[in-house]
């Protein structure tokens, strides 16, 4: 790795701040802060990929995840589509240790980093795959899912609407994120047309996360 890349990673780590989101406490692996007993602590670094946990879309997903937990739901099969650093997959397995979690990303580097983050947190029960959207055989093999994370871009959320519908178990949940407030309506319409209903939404710093159910 070139020296300038080491410097970039070091700067990235310094800018990654600890954040408390509901039951979760997210912090960089370089930080040695005390772990509070009443929090689920996740140590991770985005380093060369997306997802330090500081972005509003990630916070929205974690709050939506908690909302599902508070409803008393126990999803057995979970897909984290576009996993990035793997933070959402890790949060899900922490809440539901007996669930099967599949984390996918089109970027090979994201999968490498997500695996490393899971190892740092002592998590072994997540399967990681490289996939362009939902094309991978491993995704089709595990259908249906009863919870799907899709923290990606608004246009991609719209493009994948029919495919996510086919992947989801009846009465299952989808968490849609990565959209700005001005993009919310057009994304939601695409899913409600397919029969989804809006359960809850989270607006954080101009970003929107939608919790929907089939």
Secondary structure, 3 states (H helix, E strand, C coil): CCHHHHHHHHHHHHHCCCEEECCEEEECCCCCCCCCCCCEEEECCCCCCCCCCCCHHHHHHHHHHHHHHHCCCCCCEEEEECCCCCHHHHHHHHHCCCCEEEEEECCHHHHHHHHHHHHHCCCCCEEEEECCCCCCHHHHHCCCEEEEEEECCHHHHHHCHHHHHHHEEEEEEEEEEEEEHHHHHHHHHHHHCCCCEEEEEEEECCEEEEEEEC
